[in-house]
């Protein structure tokens, strides 16, 4: 089998993404240590940093930052789709919502649904679900993707 080191033979282009396309991006799990480490660097609220104090907080224990949920989804999207797409970066994230806290060692399932096309960008609804199907978070992201070469 011939190798394609540049990835261009298997690349997905703008025209390859159609409204309604769905991508199951895999499972995301975060440990308590990873929650604390992320929070220490990026979102140092006590319910992300201190498991003892967090028990008396609004979530009844330590939970991941919403920004960590977004980062986990982005990693899953990149690994499953963008790594093989002619992407030009991520240009926009909007309508970011967190519905269910992400607890240590809890599995969340990442998913993307292609929305209406935007000029030269693929717009997707980014979702994280619990294994039971509860929507934990969502956002709409726009990823510029190059058109297929002529």
C-alpha positions in Angstrom: 0.0 0.0 0.0 1.4 3.4 -1.0 1.9 5.9 1.8 0.6 9.4 1.6 2.9 11.4 3.9 1.3 14.7 3.1 -2.2 13.4 3.7 -3.4 15.0 0.5 -4.7 11.8 -1.1 -7.1 11.3 1.8 -7.8 14.9 2.7 -11.4 16.1 3.1 -12.2 19.4 1.5 -15.0 21.9 1.9 -17.2 20.2 -0.6 -16.9 16.9 1.4 -18.8 18.3 4.4 -22.6 18.2 3.9 -25.4 19.6 6.2 -26.6 16.8 8.4 -23.4 14.8 8.3 -22.8 13.4 11.8 -19.4 12.4 13.3 -19.1 10.3 16.4 -15.7 11.6 17.7 -15.1 9.1 20.5 -15.0 9.1 24.3 -13.4 11.7 26.6 -12.5 11.0 30.2 -10.7 13.4 32.6 -9.1 12.5 35.9 -9.3 14.6 39.1 -5.5 15.4 38.6 -6.1 16.6 35.1 -9.0 18.8 36.2 -6.9 20.4 38.9 -3.9 20.8 36.6 -6.1 22.5 33.9 -7.8 24.7 36.5 -4.5 25.8 38.0 -3.4 27.1 34.6 -6.6 28.4 33.1 -9.7 28.5 35.4 -8.7 28.6 39.1 -12.1 28.5 40.7 -12.2 26.5 43.9 -14.7 23.9 42.6 -12.1 23.0 39.9 -9.1 23.2 42.1 -9.8 21.9 45.6 -11.7 18.5 46.0 -12.3 19.1 49.7 -13.7 22.7 49.4 -15.6 21.7 46.3 -17.8 19.4 48.3 -19.6 22.4 49.8 -19.8 24.2 46.4 -22.5 24.4 43.9 -21.7 21.0 42.3 -21.2 19.0 45.4 -17.7 18.0 44.4 -14.9 18.9 42.0 -15.8 19.3 38.3 -13.9 20.2 35.2 -13.9 23.7 33.8 -16.3 24.3 30.9 -13.2 25.4 29.0 -11.7 22.0 29.6 -14.8 20.4 28.1 -14.4 22.7 25.0 -10.7 21.7 24.8 -11.5 18.0 25.0 -14.1 18.3 22.3 -11.7 20.2 20.1 -9.0 17.5 20.5 -11.6 14.8 19.6 -12.7 16.8 16.5 -9.1 17.3 15.5 -8.1 13.6 16.0 -11.2 12.2 14.2 -11.7 14.7 11.4 -9.5 17.8 11.1 -6.2 15.8 11.0 -7.4 14.5 7.6 -9.0 17.7 6.4 -7.6 20.7 4.5 -8.3 22.9 7.5 -7.1 26.4 7.8 -7.6 26.7 11.6 -10.7 27.3 13.8 -12.2 30.8 13.2 -15.1 31.0 15.5 -16.9 29.4 18.4 -20.3 30.7 19.5 -23.3 29.8 21.6 -21.2 27.9 24.1 -23.4 26.1 26.7 -22.6 23.8 29.6 -25.6 21.8 30.9 -24.1 19.1 33.0 -20.9 19.3 35.1 -18.1 16.9 34.0 -16.9 14.9 37.0 -13.6 13.1 37.5 -13.5 9.8 35.6 -16.9 10.4 34.0 -17.1 9.4 30.3 -18.4 12.0 27.8 -19.1 11.2 24.2 -18.0 13.8 21.6 -20.1 14.3 18.5 -20.3 16.8 15.7 -23.2 17.6 13.3 -22.5 19.7 10.2 -24.8 22.7 9.9 -25.5 25.0 7.0 -22.4 25.9 5.0 -20.7 29.2 5.6 -18.5 30.9 3.0 -15.3 28.7 2.9 -16.0 27.3 6.4 -17.6 24.2 7.8 -20.0 25.0 10.6 -20.7 22.3 13.1 -22.7 21.9 16.3 -20.2 20.5 18.8 -21.8 18.3 21.4 -20.7 16.3 24.5 -23.1 13.7 25.8 -23.2 11.5 28.8 -23.3 7.7 28.0 -27.0 7.9 29.0 -27.6 10.5 26.2 -27.9 13.6 28.3 -26.5 16.7 26.5 -23.6 17.9 28.7 -22.4 20.8 26.5 -22.7 22.3 23.1 -21.3 25.0 20.9 -21.3 26.0 17.3 -17.8 26.2 15.7 -16.7 27.3 12.3 -13.6 25.7 10.7 -12.3 27.2 7.5 -11.6 24.3 5.1 -9.9 24.7 1.7 -11.9 23.8 -1.4 -10.8 20.8 -3.5 -8.0 21.8 -5.8 -8.9 22.3 -9.4 
